[in-house]
Amino acid sequence: MIGIDRDDEALAAASRRLQRFGEAVVIVRENFADITRVLRAQGLQQVDGILFDLGASSMQFEDAARGFSFAIAGPLDMRMDRRQSRTAAGLVNHLPEEELAGIIWRYGEERWSRRIARAIMRARPLATTTELAEVVAGAIPRRSWPRGIHPATRTFQALRIAVNDELLNLEKAIPDAAEALREAGRLCAITFHSLEDRTIKHTFLRLSRGCTCPPGTSASMSSGKRLLRILTKKPVTASPAEIARNPRARSAKLRAAERISEVEA
Ligand SMILES: C[S@@+](CC[C@H](N)C(=O)[O-])C[C@H]1O[C@@H](n2cnc3c(N)ncnc32)[C@H](O)[C@@H]1O
């Protein structure tokens, strides 16, 4: 089993937990968008199954110092891989207003994105998560605050996706992962928000139809080859009992697909 994460703390925790499996488990600090290279470096051409457990982890959200949470004061960081130079502070304090609004609109699906970007421009430089959360909340008319979630939830999601290039990495990784599967091998993805789920759904569909896609995306997609059979027409979600045990499972969606044979392709 090969475990990939780009967060050093996640890797340290996983190494401790999986120690008893010895050499059967290999843990690497990599971006899963580089899955082809990672597998090759392990001397592997094909694998039996791949699971993407996407998004940010509870460990990342709960550590104030990582800057993912609007609920606890911390630096505006949000990097999964702390070797990279782009941080949330960099985006919030240096991007032009239009670009900031675009990110909040696209990756947060936030209808108040322009007002939020304008408020950020007026308030910056911003240093902490809670400062940013206050500015965002203040930019949205109170009568329009979303029900059940903090008014800064969407903006924080947007910045996190942008800091970590989450959707682009996913769009690259899924076709390459499909390509790395042996016949009848399975590709599963657990997502935690609609943009991620839509990316999985559409990429699975493209790879199951084998249509020709815009060039430059990835070798397998542009070759037009059929690679997958979708196993989940609708995503699998957690039962009420599981959600009661683990409330974070409420937004989880699992989609699965199987690698088809050369003959079927
Ligand atoms: C929902 S957590 C899952 C963690 C792990 N499966 C567990 O149960 O503890 C998602 C993890 O994916 C990692 N991650 C997100 N995008 C990544 C990428 N492009 N490459 C490598 N790891 C990534 C994050 O750092 C985070 O630790």
The ligand as an ORCA input file, in Angstrom:
! r2SCAN-3c Opt
* xyz 0 1
  C      -9.778     14.317      4.354
  S      -8.024     14.284      4.681
  C      -7.734     12.549      4.738
  C      -6.651     12.133      5.638
  C      -6.465     10.620      5.853
  N      -7.052      9.799      4.817
  C      -6.990     10.216      7.194
  O      -8.003      9.518      7.257
  O      -6.411     10.656      8.209
  C      -7.339     14.779      3.145
  C      -5.825     14.812      3.090
  O      -5.464     14.968      1.705
  C      -4.296     15.751      1.635
  N      -4.253     16.308      0.279
  C      -5.133     17.154     -0.288
  N      -4.769     17.430     -1.560
  C      -3.632     16.725     -1.789
  C      -2.775     16.581     -2.923
  N      -3.015     17.224     -4.076
  N      -1.704     15.748     -2.828
  C      -1.455     15.093     -1.664
  N      -2.231     15.184     -0.555
  C      -3.296     16.001     -0.623
  C      -4.442     16.781      2.733
  O      -3.182     17.259      3.145
  C      -5.165     15.953      3.827
  O      -4.251     15.472      4.773
*
